[in-house]
Amino acid sequence: AMAENPFLKVFIQSGFYDGATTYFSAKYTMWQIDPSGKMKDRFYFKGYRSGHMMYLRNEDLIKANDDLRSFIKESSANGKSAKY
């Protein structure tokens, strides 16, 4: 999808102590999707000092929500459709 749509951005959030979907597996998947680095400016990754359920640690809940809001604002086209 990212290869077809040059405006698509991906945001990944991960807990450092997640045993189900591990931090390094998420990083490795990002690297494997784009080994050339051509799309690296369209991948966003944030890690948190929690496990799988980041919302259980209040500090991570606040930070994850703030990071997601920032990503949405930065990724929006200000109401304009993308043309490519």
C-alpha positions in Angstrom: 0.0 0.0 0.0 2.9 2.4 0.8 4.5 1.7 -2.6 1.2 2.5 -4.4 0.3 5.5 -2.3 3.2 8.0 -1.8 1.1 9.9 0.8 0.4 6.9 3.1 2.2 7.0 6.5 2.4 4.3 9.1 2.6 4.8 12.9 3.7 1.9 15.1 3.4 2.0 18.9 5.1 -0.7 21.0 5.7 -1.5 24.7 9.3 -2.3 25.5 8.2 -5.2 27.7 5.5 -6.6 25.4 5.7 -10.4 25.3 3.0 -10.9 22.6 4.1 -8.4 19.9 7.6 -7.6 20.8 9.4 -4.3 20.4 12.2 -5.7 18.3 9.8 -7.7 16.1 8.0 -4.5 15.2 11.3 -2.7 14.4 12.5 -5.7 12.4 9.3 -5.8 10.4 9.7 -2.1 9.6 13.3 -2.7 8.4 12.2 -5.6 6.2 9.3 -3.7 4.6 11.7 -1.0 3.5 15.3 -2.2 3.3 16.2 0.5 0.8 15.2 3.3 3.2 13.2 5.1 0.5 10.1 5.2 2.7 11.8 5.7 6.1 10.4 9.3 6.4 6.9 7.8 6.2 7.4 5.3 9.1 6.9 6.6 12.6 7.8 4.4 15.6 7.3 5.1 19.3 8.3 2.8 22.2 6.9 3.0 25.7 8.0 1.7 29.1 5.2 -0.7 29.4 4.0 -4.1 28.2 1.3 -5.1 25.7 -1.4 -3.1 27.4 0.1 0.4 27.4 -3.0 1.9 28.8 -2.4 0.2 32.2 0.5 2.5 32.9 -0.9 6.0 33.2 2.2 7.8 32.0 2.3 5.6 28.8 -1.4 6.1 28.2 -1.0 9.8 28.2 2.2 9.7 26.1 0.7 7.2 23.6 -2.5 9.3 23.1 -0.4 12.5 22.6 1.8 10.7 20.1 -1.2 9.4 18.2 -2.8 12.8 18.1 0.5 14.4 16.8 0.8 11.7 14.1 -2.8 12.3 12.9 -2.2 16.1 12.7 1.1 15.7 10.9 -0.3 13.2 8.5 -3.5 15.1 7.5 -3.6 16.9 4.2 -5.6 19.8 5.8 -8.9 18.7 4.1 -7.4 18.3 0.7 -7.4 15.1 -1.3 -4.1 13.6 -2.2 -3.3 13.6 -6.0 -0.6 11.4 -7.4 
